[in-house]
Amino acid sequence: MSRFIQLHLLTSYPPANLNRDDLGRPKTAIMGGASRLRVSSQSLKRAWRTSDAFEAALKGHVGTRTKMLGVLAYQRLVDQSVSHAKAIEWAAQIGGEFGNLKSLKTTEKKKLAKMDDADRLKQELSGLEIEQLVHVSPEEQADIDRLLDAMASRGSKAENNELSLLRMRHTAADIALFGRMLTYPRSRYSTEAAAQVAHAISVHAVAIEDDFFTAVDDLNNGEKDSGASHLGETEFAAGLFYLYLCIDKALLIKNLSDNEDLANITLAALIECAATVAPSGKQNSFGSRARASYLLCETGDQQPRSLSVSFLKPIAAVDMLDAAINKLTETIANMDKTYGQCADQRCAMNASLGEGSLRDVIQCAQDA
């Protein structure tokens, strides 16, 4: 079995704002002395793992990332007629197993008596939230639900020996791919990510543009005021992006409790999503959904490497996609000459020429 699977994608997006910074501008980066468009790996991974395609392929093997485990536990207990006070106490037991809770301070507790019922409940539930996001596998969630149901049925809180809810071995594909980090003393249940995802970056220089827009009141007949009822401005840019992924297949299988069949299904879902799922940012405003025009899969035990150096010099050709593919091919050939063969197997899909297929690329990865 080849250890590493490397994916190289070229995807062209029309005017869009796929991934925004804190000012609402498309994210950028300086590379090769030129400003490039950027889509963060965090944005990409969330788009993939929450997509319909990922869920459909891996139904029952997708985790949940949340701070709300304690709150959800409270609601499940209350739904089974557990009193409010007991539900708060017992839910804190459950949430506390996965992270430190935002427990109410003494001053906040003193204020509870002066609040109305709705505000008091809201405040108490806020104390059940976990301070840090935790990614929970389906197996762990099932264990939580079983324990809550047992507590509600017998009318008593959980015993210490029932609270070992975190698992080192599970079948959550998203956790296996992208990892999870838990703080001490739960850190032994952390998972090292089997997939490394680079930030997608445009192969060419970009300039962010401004879109000034207006909205008109449908009931304004213009007799007194013919102007717009709303003025706004949003920023956008178009780009051909290079994206690099590296998957450690041996680690992926290990993370999935040594289930190689599930690892291959996970690989197929990841590759399909990387090629077909667009980030959701400003999609209603720009309709910028796109699929990869070029996808190359490399497999082998050789030390992985990105091919981003292909675009250190910004591409400025009229046929930008063709130029980018040629540059990738040239870089691969030159690296093979200088370092020796950098991969054992390669398989490519070129949608612009109708060559290869997504199925071929997935099979190449699964056969690694």
C-alpha positions, -999 to 999 in steps of 0.1 A, spaced: 0 0 0 13 35 -9 13 57 21 7 92 6 -21 104 -18 -15 139 -32 -41 158 -50 -36 189 -71 -66 208 -84 -72 238 -106 -106 254 -102 -118 286 -119 -143 308 -101 -161 338 -117 -166 371 -98 -171 360 -61 -164 366 -25 -159 330 -14 -140 335 19 -141 369 36 -117 385 61 -128 405 92 -136 435 69 -158 415 45 -131 416 18 -121 385 -2 -91 369 16 -57 375 -1 -20 366 2 12 379 -12 30 352 -32 59 358 -57 56 395 -50 20 397 -62 -14 398 -45 -33 366 -49 -69 355 -40 -70 330 -12 -96 306 2 -86 293 36 -82 256 43 -106 260 72 -133 273 49 -128 245 24 -128 217 50 -160 230 65 -177 233 31 -167 197 23 -176 180 56 -210 197 58 -219 191 22 -248 169 11 -223 148 -10 -201 140 21 -231 133 43 -247 110 16 -215 90 11 -207 87 48 -241 85 65 -236 74 101 -199 82 100 -199 120 103 -192 137 136 -207 169 151 -185 199 162 -202 219 189 -200 236 223 -236 227 231 -233 191 243 -244 201 278 -273 221 265 -284 193 243 -281 169 272 -303 191 293 -330 192 266 -330 155 262 -335 150 300 -363 176 302 -380 160 273 -382 128 294 -398 147 324 -366 152 344 -369 183 366 -352 215 357 -328 214 386 -317 178 381 -314 182 343 -290 212 349 -269 191 373 -269 159 353 -262 177 319 -232 194 335 -218 160 342 -221 150 306 -208 182 291 -179 184 316 -165 151 302 -158 167 269 -144 200 280 -144 228 307 -179 243 310 -186 280 311 -199 276 346 -217 306 361 -198 329 383 -210 336 419 -221 371 408 -241 357 379 -258 332 402 -269 359 425 -286 377 397 -307 347 387 -333 353 414 -341 387 399 -346 375 364 -378 363 348 -381 326 339 -370 329 303 -339 350 311 -330 327 340 -332 296 319 -311 312 291 -285 322 317 -284 288 333 -281 270 299 -252 293 290 -233 278 319 -236 243 303 -217 254 272 -182 240 267 -155 267 265 -139 251 234 -155 235 204 -153 197 206 -158 173 177 -179 143 188 -180 110 169 -213 92 162 -203 65 186 -197 90 214 -230 107 207 -248 73 208 -231 66 242 -242 100 255 -278 94 244 -279 59 260 -266 73 293 -290 102 294 -319 78 287 -308 55 315 -304 84 339 -339 97 331 -354 62 334 -339 54 368 -341 90 381 -305 94 392 -273 110 380 -245 92 363 -220 72 382 -183 79 377 -178 46 359 -205 56 334 -188 88 324 -160 74 302 -177 87 271 -147 98 249 -133 72 226 -99 67 210 -114 44 184 -144 54 163 -155 57 127 -161 94 123 -147 102 88 -144 139 93 -125 135 125 -102 109 109 -95 132 80 -92 166 97 -84 156 133 -96 169 166 -78 186 194 -88 182 231 -73 199 260 -57 183 290 -67 159 307 -86 147 276 -57 152 252 -51 115 249 -84 113 229 -72 138 204 -69 126 167 -40 135 144 -54 146 110 -48 122 82 -54 150 56 -34 181 51 -52 208 32 -34 239 18 -50 273 14 -63 276 -22 -45 304 -40 -49 320 -74 -23 312 -100 -23 348 -111 -22 383 -96 -55 399 -86 -70 432 -78 -101 433 -55 -130 452 -72 -159 470 -56 -196 464 -65 -218 493 -56 -255 483 -54 -289 497 -46 -322 483 -35 -355 499 -44 -387 499 -23 -414 481 -44 -441 503 -30 -424 536 -36 -441 552 -66 -414 578 -69 -438 608 -64 -419 621 -34 -386 602 -34 -373 584 -65 -341 574 -49 -331 540 -37 -341 527 -2 -308 510 4 -272 516 -7 -245 491 -3 -210 480 -14 -194 446 -16 -160 435 -28 -152 407 -51 -126 391 -75 -124 363 -100 -96 337 -100 -82 304 -111 -72 286 -79 -45 260 -72 -54 237 -43 -31 210 -28 -41 181 -5 -20 154 10 -36 123 27 -17 98 48 -37 67 39 -21 45 66 -31 71 92 -66 74 78 -71 37 81 -58 37 117 -80 67 126 -110 48 113 -104 18 136 -85 -1 109 -115 -2 86 -99 0 52 -132 -2 33 -145 28 52 -112 46 45 -117 41 7 -152 54 9 -139 84 29 -113 90 2 -139 89 -25 -161 114 -7 -132 137 0 -120 138 -36 -155 143 -49 -161 172 -25 -128 188 -33 -136 187 -70 -173 197 -69 -182 215 -37 -177 253 -37 -174 274 -5 -207 289 4 -195 325 9 -218 350 -9 -232 324 -32 -266 340 -33 -251 372 -45 -226 358 -70 -238 323 -79 -201 313 -83 -204 276 -79 -177 258 -99 -161 224 -104 -124 216 -108 -112 218 -144 -81 198 -137 -73 172 -110 -41 153 -106 -37 124 -82 -2 111 -72 4 81 -50 35 66 -34 57 65 -3 79 94 -14 81 126 7 51 147 -3 55 182 -19 32 209 -31 34 221 -66 26 257 -57 61 267 -69 47 264 -104 29 296 -98 55 316 -80 56 337 -111 20 348 -117 5 335 -149 -7 361 -173 -16 341 -204 -49 346 -223 -56 308 -220 -48 308 -182 -61 273 -175 -40 257 -203 -10 276 -192 -15 266 -156 -18 229 -165 14 231 -187 32 248 -158 22 220 -134 33 194 -159 66 211 -164 73 214 -127 65 177 -121 89 167 -149 117 189 -136 113 177 -100 114 141 -112 146 148 -131 163 165 -101 149 145 -72 141 112 -88 106 99 -93 84 118 -69 54 94 -72 48 58 -81 14 64 -99 -3 94 -114 -38 98 -128 -52 131 -142 -86 144 -151 -89 174 -175 -125 186 -178 -116 213 -203 -105 186 -228 -128 158 -217 -98 136 -207 -99 112 -178 -126 111 -152 -133 118 -115 -140 81 -112 -105 73 -125 -89 96 -100 -108 82 -71 -99 46 -82 -62 57 -83 -64 70 -48 -83 39 -35 -57 15 -52 -28 33 -35 
